[in-house]
């Protein structure tokens, strides 16, 4: 399993938090306080905002542009990373498929799911370079991923890393999966 963000679970385990982990969680709380309007509606009323965005192409585009500005590795300068054709294409895909609501469900589901079990398969993290992932401690991942084999913190590529830095993601996937492929071939 390969992910481009750190992962938290509702149960951080019995071990006390390290100073780095406490600092990250405090920073996360401060970030959430700044972003609580977005987070609040996504976590409590995802279908309401989805209906509004599906009724307004301009509203949908504004929502997407805001997320791309905030979550991409662009320092708040949307046009430095994304051209208008790309943003219009993303908005059009959500519009014609009516799928913006399903993209919100994960936020609502956080509080309604059972705690995630540990991830026991070989795992890799290529940590995105976005504000929410800044200083994400490896120890928090190791609490839930019991076979973490690759940890990388590149200096570029935000929340939409595969879209922003596709070659970087390809190289990360190759680096992680190459030794696993050798293990599978050796077991045959």
One Martini backbone bead per residue (centre of mass of N, CA, C, O) as a GRO file, in nm:
protein
  188
    1UNK     BB    1   0.096   0.037   0.023
    2UNK     BB    2   0.033   0.370  -0.104
    3UNK     BB    3   0.093   0.704   0.024
    4UNK     BB    4   0.049   1.087   0.037
    5UNK     BB    5  -0.014   1.048   0.349
    6UNK     BB    6  -0.079   1.060   0.650
    7UNK     BB    7  -0.200   0.862   0.933
    8UNK     BB    8  -0.486   0.837   1.136
    9UNK     BB    9  -0.619   0.735   1.445
   10UNK     BB   10  -0.831   0.720   1.707
   11UNK     BB   11  -0.603   0.520   1.811
   12UNK     BB   12  -0.274   0.582   1.947
   13UNK     BB   13  -0.244   0.415   2.186
   14UNK     BB   14  -0.044   0.348   2.478
   15UNK     BB   15   0.163   0.530   2.395
   16UNK     BB   16   0.316   0.800   2.436
   17UNK     BB   17   0.370   1.097   2.323
   18UNK     BB   18   0.570   1.275   2.152
   19UNK     BB   19   0.682   1.582   2.091
   20UNK     BB   20   0.629   1.573   1.784
   21UNK     BB   21   0.339   1.469   1.803
   22UNK     BB   22   0.223   1.698   1.974
   23UNK     BB   23   0.299   1.927   1.780
   24UNK     BB   24   0.138   1.829   1.540
   25UNK     BB   25  -0.146   1.815   1.676
   26UNK     BB   26  -0.150   2.118   1.744
   27UNK     BB   27  -0.121   2.216   1.450
   28UNK     BB   28  -0.375   2.075   1.347
   29UNK     BB   29  -0.572   2.229   1.526
   30UNK     BB   30  -0.501   2.510   1.412
   31UNK     BB   31  -0.572   2.449   1.121
   32UNK     BB   32  -0.868   2.367   1.172
   33UNK     BB   33  -0.957   2.644   1.284
   34UNK     BB   34  -0.910   2.788   1.004
   35UNK     BB   35  -1.088   2.535   0.851
   36UNK     BB   36  -1.379   2.486   0.990
   37UNK     BB   37  -1.591   2.543   0.778
   38UNK     BB   38  -1.518   2.322   0.587
   39UNK     BB   39  -1.503   2.088   0.789
   40UNK     BB   40  -1.784   2.113   0.913
   41UNK     BB   41  -1.954   2.056   0.654
   42UNK     BB   42  -1.818   1.788   0.572
   43UNK     BB   43  -1.875   1.635   0.859
   44UNK     BB   44  -2.208   1.710   0.872
   45UNK     BB   45  -2.306   1.837   0.549
   46UNK     BB   46  -2.237   1.708   0.257
   47UNK     BB   47  -2.513   1.712   0.096
   48UNK     BB   48  -2.568   2.014   0.101
   49UNK     BB   49  -2.316   2.119  -0.049
   50UNK     BB   50  -2.349   1.940  -0.295
   51UNK     BB   51  -2.617   2.056  -0.397
   52UNK     BB   52  -2.514   2.344  -0.438
   53UNK     BB   53  -2.278   2.273  -0.639
   54UNK     BB   54  -2.474   2.120  -0.849
   55UNK     BB   55  -2.632   2.410  -0.904
   56UNK     BB   56  -2.327   2.551  -0.943
   57UNK     BB   57  -2.067   2.605  -1.144
   58UNK     BB   58  -1.936   2.846  -0.999
   59UNK     BB   59  -1.927   2.718  -0.717
   60UNK     BB   60  -1.760   2.472  -0.792
   61UNK     BB   61  -1.512   2.626  -0.898
   62UNK     BB   62  -1.455   2.780  -0.636
   63UNK     BB   63  -1.407   2.535  -0.460
   64UNK     BB   64  -1.175   2.408  -0.622
   65UNK     BB   65  -0.984   2.651  -0.627
   66UNK     BB   66  -0.951   2.668  -0.321
   67UNK     BB   67  -0.826   2.385  -0.281
   68UNK     BB   68  -0.589   2.420  -0.480
   69UNK     BB   69  -0.465   2.662  -0.332
   70UNK     BB   70  -0.433   2.525  -0.043
   71UNK     BB   71  -0.319   2.214  -0.125
   72UNK     BB   72  -0.115   2.301  -0.303
   73UNK     BB   73   0.216   2.354  -0.435
   74UNK     BB   74   0.179   2.723  -0.446
   75UNK     BB   75   0.166   2.942  -0.215
   76UNK     BB   76  -0.131   3.065  -0.313
   77UNK     BB   77  -0.052   3.046  -0.633
   78UNK     BB   78  -0.242   2.907  -0.855
   79UNK     BB   79  -0.107   2.996  -1.139
   80UNK     BB   80   0.177   2.851  -1.078
   81UNK     BB   81   0.034   2.548  -1.123
   82UNK     BB   82  -0.247   2.631  -1.269
   83UNK     BB   83  -0.449   2.612  -1.527
   84UNK     BB   84  -0.761   2.677  -1.640
   85UNK     BB   85  -0.809   2.412  -1.794
   86UNK     BB   86  -0.767   2.224  -1.555
   87UNK     BB   87  -0.985   2.335  -1.364
   88UNK     BB   88  -1.219   2.297  -1.568
   89UNK     BB   89  -1.187   1.992  -1.593
   90UNK     BB   90  -1.237   1.915  -1.303
   91UNK     BB   91  -1.515   2.049  -1.279
   92UNK     BB   92  -1.647   1.891  -1.512
   93UNK     BB   93  -1.621   1.610  -1.392
   94UNK     BB   94  -1.800   1.669  -1.149
   95UNK     BB   95  -2.048   1.773  -1.302
   96UNK     BB   96  -2.116   1.530  -1.506
   97UNK     BB   97  -2.107   1.309  -1.257
   98UNK     BB   98  -2.202   1.411  -0.971
   99UNK     BB   99  -1.928   1.366  -0.750
  100UNK     BB  100  -1.879   1.564  -0.513
  101UNK     BB  101  -2.026   1.416  -0.280
  102UNK     BB  102  -1.845   1.158  -0.270
  103UNK     BB  103  -1.585   1.327  -0.189
  104UNK     BB  104  -1.714   1.396   0.108
  105UNK     BB  105  -1.773   1.132   0.276
  106UNK     BB  106  -1.508   1.084   0.433
  107UNK     BB  107  -1.556   1.309   0.644
  108UNK     BB  108  -1.815   1.197   0.767
  109UNK     BB  109  -1.702   0.901   0.831
  110UNK     BB  110  -1.495   0.935   1.052
  111UNK     BB  111  -1.713   0.950   1.302
  112UNK     BB  112  -1.874   0.663   1.194
  113UNK     BB  113  -1.638   0.482   1.235
  114UNK     BB  114  -1.445   0.255   1.307
  115UNK     BB  115  -1.159   0.185   1.397
  116UNK     BB  116  -0.878   0.131   1.250
  117UNK     BB  117  -0.687  -0.096   1.154
  118UNK     BB  118  -0.411  -0.223   1.111
  119UNK     BB  119  -0.143  -0.213   0.890
  120UNK     BB  120   0.019  -0.522   0.756
  121UNK     BB  121   0.116  -0.437   0.502
  122UNK     BB  122   0.310  -0.319   0.290
  123UNK     BB  123   0.438   0.022   0.332
  124UNK     BB  124   0.396   0.368   0.205
  125UNK     BB  125   0.536   0.707   0.229
  126UNK     BB  126   0.458   1.011   0.049
  127UNK     BB  127   0.488   1.317   0.162
  128UNK     BB  128   0.323   1.577   0.131
  129UNK     BB  129   0.347   1.937   0.035
  130UNK     BB  130   0.145   2.037   0.281
  131UNK     BB  131   0.024   2.187   0.551
  132UNK     BB  132  -0.103   1.926   0.691
  133UNK     BB  133   0.195   1.763   0.655
  134UNK     BB  134   0.363   1.926   0.822
  135UNK     BB  135   0.557   1.746   1.036
  136UNK     BB  136   0.494   1.457   1.004
  137UNK     BB  137   0.525   1.190   1.202
  138UNK     BB  138   0.638   0.876   1.167
  139UNK     BB  139   0.526   0.757   1.438
  140UNK     BB  140   0.223   0.774   1.363
  141UNK     BB  141   0.240   0.562   1.141
  142UNK     BB  142   0.375   0.326   1.308
  143UNK     BB  143   0.114   0.274   1.484
  144UNK     BB  144  -0.055   0.154   1.207
  145UNK     BB  145   0.209   0.061   1.045
  146UNK     BB  146   0.378  -0.248   1.076
  147UNK     BB  147   0.512  -0.230   0.751
  148UNK     BB  148   0.717   0.007   0.709
  149UNK     BB  149   0.933   0.063   0.413
  150UNK     BB  150   0.854   0.370   0.326
  151UNK     BB  151   0.999   0.706   0.360
  152UNK     BB  152   0.893   1.029   0.227
  153UNK     BB  153   1.002   1.398   0.187
  154UNK     BB  154   0.933   1.588  -0.036
  155UNK     BB  155   0.954   1.933  -0.176
  156UNK     BB  156   0.706   1.831  -0.360
  157UNK     BB  157   0.378   1.813  -0.360
  158UNK     BB  158   0.065   1.797  -0.285
  159UNK     BB  159  -0.244   1.667  -0.250
  160UNK     BB  160  -0.209   1.641  -0.584
  161UNK     BB  161   0.056   1.482  -0.659
  162UNK     BB  162  -0.007   1.311  -0.916
  163UNK     BB  163  -0.080   1.581  -1.072
  164UNK     BB  164   0.179   1.757  -1.005
  165UNK     BB  165   0.403   1.487  -0.967
  166UNK     BB  166   0.418   1.219  -1.151
  167UNK     BB  167   0.720   1.133  -1.160
  168UNK     BB  168   0.761   1.116  -0.857
  169UNK     BB  169   0.550   0.894  -0.805
  170UNK     BB  170   0.671   0.681  -0.983
  171UNK     BB  171   0.942   0.660  -0.828
  172UNK     BB  172   0.818   0.581  -0.556
  173UNK     BB  173   0.681   0.322  -0.650
  174UNK     BB  174   0.935   0.181  -0.749
  175UNK     BB  175   1.094   0.187  -0.484
  176UNK     BB  176   0.885   0.021  -0.323
  177UNK     BB  177   0.812  -0.232  -0.527
  178UNK     BB  178   1.076  -0.367  -0.620
  179UNK     BB  179   1.141  -0.552  -0.369
  180UNK     BB  180   0.866  -0.700  -0.379
  181UNK     BB  181   0.898  -0.833  -0.653
  182UNK     BB  182   1.141  -1.005  -0.573
  183UNK     BB  183   0.991  -1.171  -0.358
  184UNK     BB  184   0.779  -1.297  -0.543
  185UNK     BB  185   0.978  -1.431  -0.743
  186UNK     BB  186   1.127  -1.606  -0.522
  187UNK     BB  187   0.853  -1.770  -0.433
  188UNK     BB  188   0.809  -1.941  -0.714
   0.00000   0.00000   0.00000
